[in-house]
Every structure is written in structure tokens, then in C-alpha cells.
Amino acid sequence: MNKKENFYKIENIEVGDEVIFYSTNQQNNRDLYWKVTGKEGNRIYIELKKMGWEEYWTISIDEVKGHIPLSKKDK
């Protein structure tokens, strides 16, 4: 896996925001943004409840490749 340098900062990601992460052998991102449900240190707790999926996962800030703040999402 060839990741670019991550410019996302944990302090800029809040509960309710959405993130997409680099897929791994353990977890596929399903090509969807996942909802942030919590944070601890540099770990982000996320859930996917879309399009028939219901999954929960924990990622590092270094795995984030896209971020949509809650204030920018369509309501």
C-alpha cells in the first residue's frame, strides 16, 4: 500500500464528521465515507450504516484519505 503523506489532523475531525480511509486486507472502505462515532488519542471510531452495510471499525488518523466535516455535509 502506497500512502501519501497524511495532512489530516485528529483535532480537525469531530464526532459526526465523515471520513474515508485506505482499505486494508482486514477492512475494505466499501468506497464510502464512514461516520465518526468517537476519538481516543490518534484513533478514530467509525461506523458505516449505508446501502445495506452495518459495520464498525477503528482507524488511525494516518489511514484517513478523505474528510467531510459535519458542517459541510448535505442536510
Contacts in CASP RR format, 6 or more apart in sequence:
PFRMAT RR
TARGET T0000
AUTHOR 0000-0000-0000
METHOD contacts of the structure
MODEL  1
MNKKENFYKIENIEVGDEVIFYSTNQQNNRDLYWKVTGKEGNRIYIELKK
MGWEEYWTISIDEVKGHIPLSKKDK
1 22 0 8 1.000
1 24 0 8 1.000
3 22 0 8 1.000
3 62 0 8 1.000
3 65 0 8 1.000
4 65 0 8 1.000
6 61 0 8 1.000
6 62 0 8 1.000
6 64 0 8 1.000
6 65 0 8 1.000
8 19 0 8 1.000
8 61 0 8 1.000
8 64 0 8 1.000
8 66 0 8 1.000
8 67 0 8 1.000
9 61 0 8 1.000
10 39 0 8 1.000
10 41 0 8 1.000
10 42 0 8 1.000
10 44 0 8 1.000
10 61 0 8 1.000
12 67 0 8 1.000
12 69 0 8 1.000
13 19 0 8 1.000
13 36 0 8 1.000
13 39 0 8 1.000
13 44 0 8 1.000
13 61 0 8 1.000
13 64 0 8 1.000
13 67 0 8 1.000
14 36 0 8 1.000
14 69 0 8 1.000
14 70 0 8 1.000
15 36 0 8 1.000
15 37 0 8 1.000
15 38 0 8 1.000
15 39 0 8 1.000
16 35 0 8 1.000
16 36 0 8 1.000
16 37 0 8 1.000
16 70 0 8 1.000
17 35 0 8 1.000
17 36 0 8 1.000
17 67 0 8 1.000
17 68 0 8 1.000
17 69 0 8 1.000
17 70 0 8 1.000
18 33 0 8 1.000
18 34 0 8 1.000
18 35 0 8 1.000
18 36 0 8 1.000
18 67 0 8 1.000
18 68 0 8 1.000
18 73 0 8 1.000
19 33 0 8 1.000
19 34 0 8 1.000
19 36 0 8 1.000
19 44 0 8 1.000
19 46 0 8 1.000
19 59 0 8 1.000
19 64 0 8 1.000
19 66 0 8 1.000
19 67 0 8 1.000
19 68 0 8 1.000
20 29 0 8 1.000
20 31 0 8 1.000
20 32 0 8 1.000
20 33 0 8 1.000
20 34 0 8 1.000
20 64 0 8 1.000
20 65 0 8 1.000
20 66 0 8 1.000
21 29 0 8 1.000
21 34 0 8 1.000
21 46 0 8 1.000
21 59 0 8 1.000
21 63 0 8 1.000
21 64 0 8 1.000
21 65 0 8 1.000
21 66 0 8 1.000
22 29 0 8 1.000
22 63 0 8 1.000
22 65 0 8 1.000
23 29 0 8 1.000
24 63 0 8 1.000
27 55 0 8 1.000
27 57 0 8 1.000
30 48 0 8 1.000
30 51 0 8 1.000
30 53 0 8 1.000
30 55 0 8 1.000
32 48 0 8 1.000
32 50 0 8 1.000
32 51 0 8 1.000
32 53 0 8 1.000
33 66 0 8 1.000
33 68 0 8 1.000
34 46 0 8 1.000
34 47 0 8 1.000
34 48 0 8 1.000
34 57 0 8 1.000
35 46 0 8 1.000
35 47 0 8 1.000
35 48 0 8 1.000
35 49 0 8 1.000
36 44 0 8 1.000
36 45 0 8 1.000
36 46 0 8 1.000
37 45 0 8 1.000
37 46 0 8 1.000
37 47 0 8 1.000
37 56 0 8 1.000
38 44 0 8 1.000
38 45 0 8 1.000
39 45 0 8 1.000
42 60 0 8 1.000
42 61 0 8 1.000
42 62 0 8 1.000
43 58 0 8 1.000
43 59 0 8 1.000
43 60 0 8 1.000
43 61 0 8 1.000
44 58 0 8 1.000
44 59 0 8 1.000
44 60 0 8 1.000
44 61 0 8 1.000
44 64 0 8 1.000
45 56 0 8 1.000
45 57 0 8 1.000
45 58 0 8 1.000
46 56 0 8 1.000
46 57 0 8 1.000
46 58 0 8 1.000
46 59 0 8 1.000
47 54 0 8 1.000
47 55 0 8 1.000
47 56 0 8 1.000
47 57 0 8 1.000
48 54 0 8 1.000
48 55 0 8 1.000
48 56 0 8 1.000
48 57 0 8 1.000
END
